[in-house]
Amino acid sequence: MFASKLVICTALLMLSGSVLSQTLLSLKDAKIGEEHPPPETTTTFTTTTTKQTTTTTTTTSKPPTPDTTTTTTTPKTTSTPAPTTSTTPAPVPTTTHAPQPYPEPSVGTWNATCILLKMAAQFNFTYETKDGNYSHGLLNVPSNATIGDHVCDTKTIQSIELIWGSNTSVESITLQFTKKNDTVVMSQILIHFTVPVDDYPDAKEGQTIQMLHNSTGDFKTPEKMSYHCTRAQKLNMTETVDSKKEIGWISVSQVQVEAFLSKQANGFSTVHDCDSSETSDVVPIAVGIALAGLILVVLISYLCARRRSNASGYMSF
């Protein structure tokens, strides 16, 4: 009994499945086939990029419709960009400038009532270094130096002092003039200063230098005339007040000076130029030599001519 029921149920199921299959086939041939036709041509496109790979499968029917395209996209491959390497520019090398020459002195003008002075002065000195050796330095007399002590109340010796620097380190130069036989000369130069460690760091600290120059003929000029000289003149300063073996010199240029001025004077008197005074001695000597030579030539010519005339006279006899 159970077996017969099982057979009947199976038969019914097979019959239902056959009917359902026929129904589906009919529907497929009628309408559904137009929407989903069987694939005839399959074309596969593979696109490869640096970031992702896409595979596209297209099913084409007659005629193909957009709805028959099936796209399969692979997951994107995320790539980490390479780190950017920053390039630091190389440092620009600094240029070391050669040490500049010591500046030239500037011209200053000073009036001490009895002495009127205009000049540019620079002196070379010898100083002691920290290691016990000696070296040379340069120092200018500033054009804005002020007048310190000055002597005007004597008739034979007058002087003018120029000072500069700080109150604790006063630097000075003193020029002394002497009048004798209506002629004025600069008879002495005295320099006193402390070696500036800012300019000369190798110098022994607190070193004071004094240099002295004695003369009997510098800046020589007639009385009531001003001495003038444009070119630089070097005056040796080999003596010192404390008798140390320090050697130096002072260079003076653009000089115009007049001592023993009268109280009514308001400027320089007639100029007595150093170059004109030097050439005045040379010109007379040159003229004298030329005249002596000319006289000698005339005398020799006369003696030669007289000797020839005497010889011809003897030949006539």
C-alpha positions as CSV (number, residue, x, y, z in Angstrom):
1,M,0.0,0.0,0.0
2,F,2.8,2.4,0.9
3,A,4.7,1.4,-2.2
4,S,1.8,2.1,-4.5
5,K,1.4,5.6,-2.9
6,L,5.1,6.3,-3.4
7,V,4.9,5.3,-7.0
8,I,1.8,7.5,-7.6
9,C,3.5,10.5,-5.9
10,T,6.6,10.0,-8.0
11,A,4.6,9.8,-11.2
12,L,2.7,13.0,-10.3
13,L,6.0,14.8,-9.6
14,M,7.5,13.8,-12.9
15,L,4.3,14.8,-14.7
16,S,4.3,18.2,-12.9
17,G,8.0,18.7,-13.8
18,S,7.4,17.9,-17.5
19,V,4.5,20.3,-17.7
20,L,6.5,23.0,-15.9
21,S,9.4,22.4,-18.3
22,Q,7.2,22.7,-21.3
23,T,5.7,25.9,-19.9
24,L,9.0,27.5,-19.3
25,L,10.2,26.5,-22.8
26,S,7.2,28.1,-24.3
27,L,7.7,31.3,-22.4
28,K,11.4,31.4,-23.4
29,D,10.6,31.0,-27.0
30,A,7.8,33.6,-26.9
31,K,9.2,36.6,-24.8
32,I,11.9,35.8,-22.6
33,G,14.2,34.8,-25.4
34,E,14.1,38.3,-26.8
35,E,15.3,39.8,-23.5
36,H,17.9,37.1,-22.8
37,P,19.0,35.5,-26.1
38,P,21.5,32.7,-25.9
39,P,25.0,34.0,-26.3
40,E,26.5,33.6,-29.7
41,T,29.8,35.6,-29.5
42,T,31.9,36.3,-26.4
43,T,34.6,39.0,-26.5
44,T,36.9,39.5,-23.6
45,F,38.7,42.8,-23.1
46,T,41.5,43.1,-20.6
47,T,42.7,46.5,-19.6
48,T,45.8,46.9,-17.5
49,T,46.9,50.1,-15.8
50,T,49.4,50.9,-13.2
51,K,46.8,51.1,-10.5
52,Q,44.1,48.5,-11.4
53,T,43.2,45.6,-13.8
54,T,39.7,45.4,-15.3
55,T,38.3,42.4,-17.1
56,T,35.2,43.0,-19.3
57,T,33.0,40.2,-20.7
58,T,30.5,41.2,-23.4
59,T,27.7,38.9,-24.6
60,T,26.5,40.0,-28.0
61,S,23.3,38.9,-29.7
62,K,21.7,39.8,-32.9
63,P,21.3,42.8,-32.6
64,P,23.4,43.5,-29.5
65,T,21.8,45.6,-26.8
66,P,23.5,47.5,-24.0
67,D,21.7,45.3,-21.4
68,T,23.7,42.3,-22.5
69,T,27.0,43.6,-21.1
70,T,28.4,42.1,-18.0
71,T,31.4,43.8,-16.4
72,T,33.6,42.2,-13.9
73,T,36.0,44.5,-12.2
74,T,38.9,43.3,-10.1
75,P,39.6,45.1,-6.8
76,K,41.8,48.1,-7.1
77,T,45.4,47.6,-6.1
78,T,46.4,50.4,-4.0
79,S,50.0,51.4,-4.6
80,T,51.9,53.6,-2.2
81,P,53.7,56.4,-4.0
82,A,57.5,56.5,-3.7
83,P,58.6,59.0,-1.1
84,T,59.8,62.2,-2.5
85,T,63.4,62.9,-1.8
86,S,64.1,66.5,-1.0
87,T,67.4,67.9,-2.2
88,T,69.0,70.4,0.1
89,P,71.1,72.9,-1.9
90,A,74.7,72.9,-1.1
91,P,75.8,75.9,1.1
92,V,77.3,78.7,-0.9
93,P,81.0,79.1,0.2
94,T,81.8,82.4,1.7
95,T,84.5,84.6,0.2
96,T,87.3,85.7,2.5
97,H,88.4,89.1,1.4
98,A,92.0,90.0,1.5
99,P,92.9,92.5,4.3
100,Q,92.5,96.0,3.1
101,P,95.4,98.5,3.2
102,Y,95.5,100.9,6.1
103,P,93.5,104.0,5.1
104,E,95.2,107.2,4.1
105,P,95.1,110.1,6.6
106,S,92.7,112.9,6.1
107,V,93.6,116.6,6.1
108,G,92.8,118.7,9.2
109,T,93.2,122.4,10.0
110,W,94.1,123.8,13.4
111,N,94.5,127.4,14.7
112,A,96.3,128.0,18.0
113,T,96.4,131.8,17.7
114,C,100.2,132.0,17.1
115,I,100.4,128.9,15.0
116,L,98.2,128.0,12.0
117,L,98.5,124.4,10.8
118,K,97.1,122.3,8.0
119,M,98.3,118.8,7.3
120,A,97.5,115.0,6.9
121,A,99.8,112.9,9.1
122,Q,100.4,109.2,9.5
123,F,103.1,107.5,11.6
124,N,104.7,104.1,11.6
125,F,105.7,102.7,15.0
126,T,107.2,99.6,16.4
127,Y,105.3,97.8,19.2
128,E,105.9,94.7,21.4
129,T,103.7,91.7,20.8
130,K,102.3,89.3,23.4
131,D,104.9,86.7,22.6
132,G,107.8,89.2,23.3
133,N,108.6,90.0,19.6
134,Y,108.3,93.3,17.8
135,S,106.1,94.3,15.0
136,H,105.2,97.5,13.0
137,G,101.9,99.3,12.9
138,L,100.3,102.4,11.4
139,L,98.3,105.2,13.0
140,N,96.7,108.3,11.6
141,V,96.3,111.7,13.2
142,P,92.6,112.2,12.9
143,S,91.4,115.4,11.2
144,N,89.0,116.1,14.1
145,A,91.8,116.1,16.7
146,T,91.5,119.0,19.1
147,I,94.2,121.5,20.2
148,G,95.6,120.8,23.7
149,D,98.5,122.7,25.2
150,H,100.1,125.3,23.1
151,V,102.9,127.8,23.7
152,C,102.7,131.3,22.2
153,D,104.2,133.6,24.8
154,T,107.8,133.4,23.7
155,K,109.6,135.0,20.8
156,T,111.9,132.1,19.9
157,I,110.0,128.9,20.6
158,Q,106.4,128.1,20.0
159,S,104.5,124.8,19.9
160,I,101.1,123.2,19.2
161,E,99.7,120.0,20.6
162,L,96.9,117.9,18.9
163,I,95.1,115.4,21.1
164,W,92.5,112.7,20.4
165,G,91.3,109.4,21.9
166,S,89.4,108.7,25.2
167,N,89.9,110.4,28.6
168,T,91.7,107.3,29.9
169,S,93.9,106.9,26.8
170,V,94.9,110.3,25.5
171,E,96.9,110.2,22.2
172,S,98.8,113.3,21.1
173,I,101.3,114.8,18.7
174,T,103.3,118.0,19.5
175,L,105.1,120.2,16.9
176,Q,107.6,122.7,18.1
177,F,108.9,125.6,16.0
178,T,112.0,127.7,16.6
179,K,112.9,131.2,15.2
180,K,116.4,132.2,14.6
181,N,117.9,134.9,12.3
182,D,114.5,135.7,10.8
183,T,114.1,132.0,9.8
184,V,111.5,129.6,11.2
185,V,112.1,125.9,11.3
186,M,110.2,122.9,12.9
187,S,112.7,121.7,15.5
188,Q,110.9,118.8,17.2
189,I,108.0,116.4,16.9
190,L,106.8,114.4,19.9
191,I,104.3,111.6,19.7
192,H,102.6,109.9,22.6
193,F,99.9,107.2,22.3
194,T,98.7,103.8,23.5
195,V,98.8,100.9,21.0
196,P,95.1,100.2,20.1
197,V,94.4,96.5,20.8
198,D,91.3,96.7,18.5
199,D,93.5,97.4,15.5
200,Y,96.4,95.3,16.7
201,P,95.1,92.3,18.8
202,D,98.6,90.7,19.0
203,A,100.0,93.8,20.8
204,K,100.8,93.7,24.5
205,E,98.0,95.3,26.4
206,G,98.5,98.7,27.9
207,Q,101.6,99.5,25.9
208,T,102.4,103.1,25.7
209,I,104.7,104.4,23.0
210,Q,106.6,107.7,22.8
211,M,108.6,108.8,19.8
212,L,110.7,111.9,19.4
213,H,112.1,113.6,16.3
214,N,114.7,116.4,16.6
215,S,115.6,118.6,13.6
216,T,117.2,121.8,12.7
217,G,115.9,122.3,9.2
218,D,112.5,120.8,8.6
219,F,109.7,123.1,7.3
220,K,112.3,125.9,7.0
221,T,110.8,129.2,5.8
222,P,111.5,132.9,6.1
223,E,109.8,134.8,8.9
224,K,106.3,136.1,8.1
225,M,105.8,133.5,5.4
226,S,103.9,130.2,5.5
227,Y,105.6,126.9,4.7
228,H,103.7,124.8,2.0
229,C,104.4,121.3,0.7
230,T,101.9,119.1,-1.1
231,R,104.0,115.9,-1.5
232,A,104.5,113.5,1.4
233,Q,107.6,113.9,3.5
234,K,108.9,111.1,5.7
235,L,110.7,112.1,8.9
236,N,112.6,109.4,10.8
237,M,111.7,109.0,14.5
238,T,114.6,106.9,15.9
239,E,114.7,108.5,19.3
240,T,112.3,107.9,22.1
241,V,111.7,109.6,25.4
242,D,112.4,106.4,27.5
243,S,115.4,105.4,25.4
244,K,113.9,102.1,24.1
245,K,115.0,100.8,20.7
246,E,111.8,101.6,19.0
247,I,112.1,102.8,15.4
248,G,109.5,104.5,13.3
249,W,108.7,107.4,11.0
250,I,106.0,110.0,10.4
251,S,104.7,110.9,7.0
252,V,103.3,114.4,6.5
253,S,101.5,115.6,3.4
254,Q,99.4,118.5,2.3
255,V,101.2,120.7,4.7
256,Q,100.8,124.4,5.2
257,V,102.0,125.9,8.5
258,E,103.0,129.2,9.8
259,A,104.3,130.0,13.3
260,F,105.0,133.3,15.1
261,L,101.8,134.8,13.6
262,S,100.9,138.3,14.5
263,K,97.7,138.9,16.4
264,Q,96.2,140.8,13.5
265,A,96.7,137.8,11.1
266,N,93.5,136.1,9.9
267,G,95.0,133.5,7.7
268,F,98.2,132.2,6.1
269,S,100.8,134.7,4.8
270,T,102.7,134.5,1.5
271,V,103.4,130.9,0.6
272,H,107.0,129.5,0.6
273,D,106.7,126.2,-1.3
274,C,109.1,123.4,-0.5
275,D,109.6,122.4,-4.2
276,S,110.4,125.9,-5.3
277,S,112.9,126.3,-2.5
278,E,114.6,123.1,-3.4
279,T,114.8,123.9,-7.1
280,S,116.2,127.4,-6.5
281,D,119.5,125.9,-5.3
282,V,119.7,123.5,-8.2
283,V,119.2,126.1,-11.0
284,P,122.1,128.4,-10.0
285,I,124.4,125.4,-9.7
286,A,123.4,124.2,-13.2
287,V,123.8,127.7,-14.7
288,G,127.2,128.1,-13.1
289,I,128.4,124.7,-14.5
290,A,127.1,125.6,-17.9
291,L,128.9,129.0,-17.9
292,A,132.1,127.4,-16.7
293,G,132.0,124.9,-19.4
294,L,131.3,127.5,-22.1
295,I,134.2,129.6,-20.9
296,L,136.5,126.6,-21.0
297,V,135.5,125.7,-24.5
298,V,136.1,129.3,-25.7
299,L,139.5,129.4,-24.0
300,I,140.6,126.1,-25.6
301,S,139.4,127.3,-29.1
302,Y,141.3,130.5,-28.7
303,L,144.5,128.8,-27.7
304,C,144.2,126.3,-30.6
305,A,143.6,129.1,-33.1
306,R,146.5,131.2,-31.9
307,R,148.8,128.2,-32.1
308,R,147.8,127.6,-35.7
309,S,148.4,131.3,-36.6
310,N,151.8,131.2,-35.1
311,A,152.7,128.1,-37.0
312,S,151.6,129.5,-40.3
313,G,153.7,132.7,-39.7
314,Y,156.9,130.6,-39.2
315,M,156.2,128.8,-42.5
316,S,156.0,132.1,-44.4
317,F,159.5,133.1,-43.4
